[in-house]
Amino acid sequence: PRLGGDACGERVWGGMSPALSAPLAALLVGLLASALSVARAQAFDETTDGVALQAFRARLVDPGTRLNWTEGTSPCNASAPWTGVACTSGPGARVRSLDLYNFQLQGPVYAPALSNLTALKYLELGSNLFNGSMPDIGYTVNLEEYRTYSNKFTGTVPPSLGLMSNLVNAFIGINKLDGTIPPFGSAAYPMPSLHRLHIDNNLLSGTLPPELGNLVNLRYMPIYGCKLTGSIPASFGNLTNLIKFEAYSNLLTGTIPPELARITSLERLDLFNNLLTGTIPPEFGRMRSLLQLMVYANKLTGSIPPQLADMSNLRYLNAWDNSLSGTVPPQLGRMAELVELRLAHNQLSGTIPPELSTLSSLATLDLSSNALTGTIPSQLGQLSVLNSLLLSNNRLSGVIPPSLRVDLPQLGALELAYNLLHGNLPPLWCAPYTLAVSVNRSTPESAALLPKWTLTVYRNGGLCGAVPWCLIPAIDILGVTEHPLRGTYLVEPELGRLDWAWTAMGPSTLANNTVSGTNSFSSARTQGLCDATPPR
């Protein structure tokens, strides 16, 4: 062939027109690649696979002698199979799987040997003690599973992973990899089949490559526990098949891109413990499949979007330790599947919406350390499966509703400290239990039947009256249940004879009251004035 041209200067290959030369060139490249593939396949068989595995083993430390690979035998011999090795069936058997999970193997991995396992589809090296560089076996184009997690690999993420067009799952987390994440999803590293990319718990730094947004078949992307910086790329909104996106415990900054709301398949979004700013996108209300939204321990501001109530399947909403302001949206009462609502350590104001009482699945309600005012809604007693009600460090006033104990049989913690509450601790809380005192018994009949729970009510200067007897094992620090304006102290008179009550409370519990360092309540002032008006 020759390179020439026509009268108009048009370049042609061997005298052919450009319209014909391009398809022919592509055909030639295809034929050449096919020929090389056939030649490479013919160059390897189960014998060469055995040689490759022996070379791989020769550089390892196998303290448990788990690898019973006998020299001179075939790794695909069904009568004497090699541990951890599986082969294709029929004539021309080849090694298709190498599973060495938790074999306690040590040392570096000899990557060239693994690259010669050209029929390999499954590589499992997880939970060992491998060190050195992570095996770079990009020429193993048939590989579908690459598992090197939970080892001591150092160095960078092998870019050649991006050359594995058939790779479905890549598990490289829990190592000591540093450097940056390669631009997987770019034209150079398309990875069209990838479903899982686990890079978590490494020493990786740098930013998240926006090219990752091109991995449209991705289902799971845990990238937490690293040192990643920069913002979350808006291109991640293109990952419309993503089920879990976990980027917590990094150093990510910037705002949460509203484009993530396009991932309608997303079930778990964990962005907590970063440096994210801005607001919670109201567009998130469109994520009807979301089960868990974790954005706590960031620097988020603004109000809680009422549109979040449209996430009808959400079970966990954790946005504590931010700088959120405004009120608690009453619309959140529509989230029927919600199990945990944590909005503590923010700057929320206003009252506690009684609409939250319709959250029939709610087990934890944490609104502590805000600036909430008003009374505690008695309707919260309708939360029949509630285990933790945490309302400390607010400006709540009024009396404590009896329903918070009587109607909540599963309540394990009631925290009301540092508020402006007044009145009695409800005597009705003891109604289901019996106090029996006799000369020969110093334990109440139902002491063993008292519920196991904790109650914190300190720093509420308006609380007064005797402490109901059934609360003695539950109350956290009675000593700071001080009500000097009332002059009322401690417990009901009959408890003066109950040694079990003294043991449950202890001397430190009674600090700042009239009893200290004694084993009897006889000197305690056990009754005083208590009315329903708050102290001045």
Residue pairs with C-beta under 8 A, 6 or more apart in sequence:
1 13
1 14
1 15
2 14
2 15
3 11
3 12
3 13
4 11
4 12
4 15
5 11
5 12
6 12
10 18
11 18
12 18
12 21
13 21
13 25
14 21
16 24
40 118
41 118
44 94
44 116
44 118
44 119
45 92
45 94
46 74
46 75
46 76
46 87
46 92
46 93
46 94
46 95
47 74
48 116
49 75
49 76
49 94
49 95
49 116
49 117
49 119
50 69
50 73
50 74
50 75
51 116
52 113
52 114
52 116
52 117
53 69
53 75
53 82
53 85
53 95
53 98
53 113
53 117
54 69
54 71
55 110
55 112
55 113
56 109
56 110
56 113
56 114
57 67
57 69
58 110
59 107
59 108
59 109
59 110
60 67
60 105
60 106
60 107
60 109
61 105
61 106
61 107
62 103
62 105
62 106
63 104
63 106
64 103
64 104
66 83
66 84
66 100
66 103
66 104
66 105
67 82
67 83
67 84
67 100
67 103
67 105
68 82
68 83
69 75
69 82
69 83
69 85
70 80
70 82
73 80
73 82
74 93
75 81
75 82
75 85
75 87
75 95
76 85
76 87
76 88
76 93
76 94
76 95
84 98
84 99
84 100
84 103
85 95
85 97
85 98
86 95
86 96
86 97
86 99
86 122
87 93
87 94
87 95
87 96
87 97
88 94
88 96
88 119
94 117
94 118
94 119
95 117
95 119
95 120
96 119
96 120
96 121
96 122
97 120
97 121
97 122
97 123
97 124
98 114
98 117
98 120
98 122
98 123
98 124
98 125
99 122
99 124
100 124
100 125
100 128
101 124
101 125
101 126
101 127
101 128
101 147
102 126
102 127
102 128
103 128
104 128
104 129
105 125
105 128
105 129
105 130
106 128
106 129
106 130
106 131
107 130
107 131
107 132
108 130
108 131
108 132
108 133
109 125
109 130
109 132
109 133
109 134
109 135
111 133
111 135
111 136
111 137
114 120
114 123
114 135
114 137
114 140
115 137
115 138
115 139
115 140
117 140
118 139
118 140
118 141
118 142
119 142
120 140
120 142
120 143
121 142
121 143
121 144
121 145
121 166
122 143
122 144
122 145
123 137
123 140
123 143
123 145
123 146
123 147
123 148
124 145
124 147
125 135
125 147
125 148
125 151
126 147
126 148
126 149
126 150
126 151
126 171
127 149
127 150
127 151
128 150
128 151
129 151
129 152
130 148
130 151
130 152
130 153
131 151
131 152
131 153
131 154
132 153
132 154
132 155
133 153
133 154
133 155
133 158
134 148
134 153
134 155
134 157
134 158
134 172
134 175
134 177
135 148
135 158
136 158
136 160
137 143
137 158
137 160
138 158
138 159
138 160
138 161
138 162
138 163
138 164
139 160
139 163
140 164
141 163
141 164
141 165
141 166
142 166
143 164
143 166
143 167
144 166
144 167
144 168
144 169
144 193
145 167
145 168
145 169
146 161
146 164
146 167
146 169
146 170
146 171
146 172
147 169
147 171
148 171
148 172
148 175
149 171
149 172
149 173
149 174
149 175
149 198
150 173
150 174
150 175
151 174
151 175
152 175
152 176
153 172
153 175
153 176
153 177
154 175
154 176
154 177
154 178
155 177
155 178
155 179
156 177
156 178
156 179
156 180
157 172
157 177
157 179
157 181
157 182
157 199
157 204
159 182
159 189
161 167
161 170
161 172
161 182
161 184
161 189
161 191
162 182
162 183
162 184
162 186
162 188
162 189
162 190
162 191
163 189
164 191
165 190
165 191
165 192
165 193
166 193
167 191
167 193
167 194
168 193
168 194
168 195
168 196
169 194
169 195
169 196
169 198
170 194
170 196
170 197
170 198
171 196
171 198
172 198
172 199
172 202
173 198
173 199
173 200
173 201
173 202
173 222
174 200
174 201
174 202
175 201
175 202
176 202
176 203
177 199
177 202
177 203
177 204
178 202
178 203
178 204
178 205
179 204
179 205
179 206
180 204
180 205
180 206
180 207
180 209
181 199
181 204
181 206
181 208
181 209
181 212
181 223
181 228
182 189
182 209
183 189
183 209
183 211
183 212
184 191
184 194
184 197
184 209
184 211
184 212
184 215
185 191
185 209
185 211
185 212
185 213
185 214
185 215
186 209
186 211
186 214
189 211
190 214
191 215
192 217
193 217
194 215
194 217
194 218
195 217
195 218
195 219
195 220
196 218
196 219
196 220
196 221
197 212
197 215
197 218
197 220
197 221
197 223
198 220
198 221
198 222
199 222
199 223
199 226
200 222
200 223
200 224
200 225
200 226
200 246
201 224
201 225
201 226
202 225
202 226
203 226
203 227
204 226
204 227
204 228
205 226
205 227
205 228
205 229
206 228
206 229
206 230
207 228
207 229
207 230
207 231
208 223
208 228
208 230
208 231
208 232
208 233
208 236
208 247
208 252
209 233
210 233
210 234
210 235
211 235
212 218
212 221
212 233
212 235
212 236
212 239
213 233
213 234
213 235
213 236
213 237
213 238
213 239
214 235
214 238
215 239
216 238
216 239
216 240
216 241
217 241
218 239
218 241
218 242
219 241
219 242
219 243
219 244
220 242
220 243
220 244
221 239
221 242
221 244
221 245
221 246
222 244
222 246
223 246
223 247
223 250
224 246
224 247
224 248
224 249
224 250
224 270
225 248
225 249
225 250
226 249
226 250
227 250
227 251
228 247
228 250
228 251
228 252
229 250
229 251
229 252
229 253
230 252
230 253
230 254
231 252
231 253
231 254
231 255
231 257
232 247
232 252
232 254
232 256
232 257
232 260
232 271
233 257
234 257
234 259
235 259
236 242
236 245
236 257
236 259
236 260
236 263
237 257
237 259
237 260
237 261
237 262
237 263
238 262
239 245
239 263
240 262
240 263
240 264
240 265
241 265
242 263
242 265
242 266
243 265
243 266
243 267
243 268
244 266
244 267
244 268
244 270
245 260
245 263
245 266
245 268
245 269
245 270
246 268
246 270
247 270
247 271
247 274
248 270
248 271
248 272
248 273
248 274
248 294
249 272
249 273
249 274
250 273
250 274
251 274
251 275
252 271
252 274
252 275
252 276
253 274
253 275
253 276
253 277
254 276
254 277
254 278
255 276
255 277
255 278
255 279
256 271
256 276
256 278
256 279
256 280
256 281
256 295
256 300
257 281
258 281
258 283
258 284
260 266
260 269
260 281
260 284
260 287
261 281
261 283
261 284
261 285
261 286
261 287
263 287
264 286
264 287
264 288
264 289
265 289
266 287
266 289
266 290
267 289
267 290
267 291
267 292
268 290
268 291
268 292
269 287
269 290
269 292
269 293
269 294
269 295
270 292
270 294
271 294
271 295
271 298
272 294
272 295
272 296
272 297
272 298
272 318
273 296
273 297
273 298
274 297
274 298
275 298
275 299
276 295
276 298
276 299
276 300
277 298
277 299
277 300
277 301
278 300
278 301
278 302
279 300
279 301
279 302
279 303
279 305
280 295
280 300
280 302
280 304
280 305
280 308
280 319
280 324
281 305
282 305
282 306
282 307
282 308
283 307
284 290
284 293
284 305
284 307
284 308
284 311
285 305
285 307
285 308
285 309
285 310
285 311
286 310
287 311
288 310
288 311
288 312
288 313
289 313
290 311
290 313
290 314
291 313
291 314
291 315
291 316
292 314
292 315
292 316
293 308
293 311
293 314
293 316
293 317
293 318
293 319
294 316
294 318
295 318
295 319
295 322
296 318
296 319
296 320
296 321
296 322
296 342
297 320
297 321
297 322
298 321
298 322
299 322
299 323
300 319
300 322
300 323
300 324
301 322
301 323
301 324
301 325
302 324
302 325
302 326
303 324
303 325
303 326
303 327
303 329
304 319
304 324
304 326
304 328
304 329
304 332
304 343
304 348
305 329
306 329
306 331
306 332
308 314
308 317
308 329
308 331
308 332
308 335
309 329
309 331
309 332
309 333
309 334
309 335
311 335
312 334
312 335
312 336
312 337
313 337
314 335
314 337
314 338
315 337
315 338
315 339
315 340
315 361
316 338
316 339
316 340
317 332
317 335
317 338
317 340
317 341
317 342
317 343
318 340
318 342
319 342
319 343
319 346
320 342
320 343
320 344
320 345
320 346
320 366
321 344
321 345
321 346
322 345
322 346
323 346
323 347
324 343
324 346
324 347
324 348
325 346
325 347
325 348
325 349
326 348
326 349
326 350
327 348
327 349
327 350
327 351
327 353
328 343
328 348
328 350
328 352
328 353
328 356
328 367
328 372
329 353
330 353
330 354
330 355
330 356
331 355
332 338
332 341
332 353
332 355
332 356
332 359
333 353
333 355
333 356
333 357
333 358
333 359
334 358
335 359
336 358
336 359
336 360
336 361
337 361
338 359
338 361
338 362
339 361
339 362
339 363
339 364
340 362
340 363
340 364
341 356
341 359
341 362
341 364
341 365
341 366
342 364
342 366
343 366
343 367
343 370
344 366
344 367
344 368
344 369
344 370
344 390
345 368
345 369
345 370
346 369
346 370
347 370
347 371
348 367
348 370
348 371
348 372
349 370
349 371
349 372
349 373
350 372
350 373
350 374
351 372
351 373
351 374
351 375
352 367
352 372
352 374
352 376
352 377
352 380
352 391
352 396
353 377
354 377
354 379
354 380
356 362
356 365
356 377
356 380
356 383
357 377
357 379
357 380
357 381
357 382
357 383
358 382
359 365
359 383
360 383
360 384
360 385
361 385
362 383
362 385
362 386
363 385
363 386
363 387
363 388
364 386
364 387
364 388
364 390
365 380
365 383
365 386
365 388
365 389
365 390
366 388
366 390
367 390
367 391
367 394
368 390
368 391
368 392
368 393
368 394
368 415
369 392
369 393
369 394
370 393
370 394
371 394
371 395
372 391
372 394
372 395
372 396
373 394
373 395
373 396
373 397
374 396
374 397
374 398
375 396
375 397
375 398
375 399
376 391
376 396
376 398
376 400
376 401
376 404
376 416
376 421
377 401
378 401
378 402
378 403
378 404
379 403
380 386
380 389
380 401
380 403
380 404
381 401
381 403
381 404
381 406
381 407
381 408
382 403
382 407
383 389
383 408
384 407
384 408
384 409
384 410
385 410
386 408
386 410
386 411
387 410
387 411
387 412
387 413
388 411
388 412
388 413
388 415
389 404
389 408
389 411
389 413
389 414
389 415
390 413
390 415
391 415
391 416
391 419
392 415
392 416
392 417
392 418
392 419
392 456
393 417
393 418
393 419
394 418
394 419
395 419
395 420
396 416
396 419
396 420
396 421
397 419
397 420
397 421
397 422
397 534
398 421
398 422
398 423
399 421
399 422
399 423
399 424
399 532
400 416
400 421
400 423
400 424
400 425
400 426
400 457
401 426
402 426
402 428
402 429
404 411
404 414
405 411
405 414
405 426
405 429
406 426
406 428
406 429
406 431
409 451
411 451
411 453
412 452
412 453
412 454
413 453
413 454
414 453
414 454
414 455
414 456
415 454
415 455
415 456
416 455
416 456
416 457
416 460
417 456
417 457
417 458
417 459
417 460
417 476
418 458
418 459
418 460
419 459
419 460
420 460
420 461
420 462
420 534
421 457
421 460
421 462
421 463
422 460
422 461
422 462
422 463
422 464
422 532
422 533
422 534
422 535
423 462
423 463
423 464
423 465
423 530
423 531
423 532
424 463
424 464
424 465
424 530
425 457
425 463
425 465
425 467
425 468
425 471
426 468
427 468
429 468
429 470
429 471
430 468
430 469
430 470
430 471
433 444
433 446
433 449
433 450
433 470
434 444
434 445
434 446
435 444
435 445
435 446
435 469
435 470
435 494
436 444
436 445
436 446
437 444
437 494
437 497
437 498
442 497
442 498
442 499
442 500
443 498
443 500
444 469
444 498
444 500
447 473
447 500
450 470
450 473
450 474
451 474
453 474
454 474
454 475
454 476
455 471
455 474
455 475
455 476
456 475
456 476
456 477
457 463
457 475
457 476
457 481
458 476
458 477
458 479
458 480
458 481
459 480
460 481
461 482
461 483
461 485
461 535
462 483
462 534
462 535
463 481
463 483
464 483
464 486
464 488
464 528
464 529
464 530
465 486
465 488
465 527
465 528
465 530
466 488
466 490
466 491
466 492
466 526
466 527
466 528
467 475
467 478
467 481
467 490
467 491
467 492
468 492
469 491
469 492
469 494
469 495
469 501
472 491
472 495
472 501
472 504
472 505
473 504
475 481
475 505
475 509
477 509
478 490
478 505
478 509
478 510
478 513
479 508
479 509
479 510
479 511
479 512
479 513
480 511
480 512
482 512
482 513
483 528
483 535
485 535
485 536
486 528
486 529
486 530
486 535
487 525
487 528
487 529
488 525
488 527
488 528
488 529
488 530
489 513
489 514
489 524
489 525
489 526
489 528
490 510
490 513
490 514
490 515
490 521
490 524
490 525
490 526
491 501
491 521
491 524
491 526
492 526
493 526
493 527
495 501
495 521
495 526
496 520
496 521
496 522
496 524
496 526
499 519
501 521
502 519
502 520
502 521
507 516
507 517
507 518
510 516
510 524
513 524
514 523
514 524
514 525
515 521
515 523
515 524
